[in-house]
Amino acid sequence: MQLCAAFIVAAVMLARLAYAGPQREEHLADSVRSALSVSVAGLPPPEPYLPTAADKQAYEQWQRDNVQKLSLRIKQLHGAAGLPELGSPELQRLFLQTVWYESHRAALEPSLVLGLMEVESGFRKFAVSSAGAMGVMRVMPFWPRVLGQGEPPLLFQWQANMRFGCVILRHYLKLEGGNLAMALGRYNGSRGQSAYPAAVLAAQQLWQP
């Protein structure tokens, strides 16, 4: 397990060095822009929808398992100092609740979203890439402008950032006919190259049950 974790850390670091560029601002048809605007509009509290006792039990187990994983990964990535914005179990629980809510809302696996955030930002709320991508999912600041959903600083909010990131990735999956590697490459601005998708999928393994 330690060897596997070391490999994933190395893959994450390699992917950061191998970035080919940011998400590209592309022409969007009016119908697509309208659909995406609706998708990112309105941020109700991220309360999970758990219609049955079994759903609630599964979610609570997911939370317990991933709070432990998140605490460990933060220490591995950032040392003993960790991250102030994720400096307590309660903050980590709220963070994971938002991950669960926004990933399910976009029909994405939470483990995929966590893997992407690990590679993109190391879970840093105020991350900014050299290309200007912002927040935990490193969303380019043109997206709020294109979709008419506020100013770029809102991307430093966990839920807003995850809402945009998940909706964008779902949009790219549709454009790529469900091809996850190509969608991840498009998300990173390195479509057709393997380093970034490989790193995200490797990181995802740590977050799977």
Secondary structure, DSSP 8 states (H G I E B T S, - for coil): -HHHHHHHHHHHHHHHHT-----------HHHHHHHHHHHS----------SHHHHHHHHHHHHHHHHHHHHHHHHHH-TT--GGG-SHHHHHHHHHHHHHHHHHTT--HHHHHHHHHHHHTT-TT-B-TT--BTTTTB-THHHHHHT---GGGGGSHHHHHHHHHHHHHHHHHHTTT-HHHHHHHHHT-TT-SHHHHHHHHHHHHH--
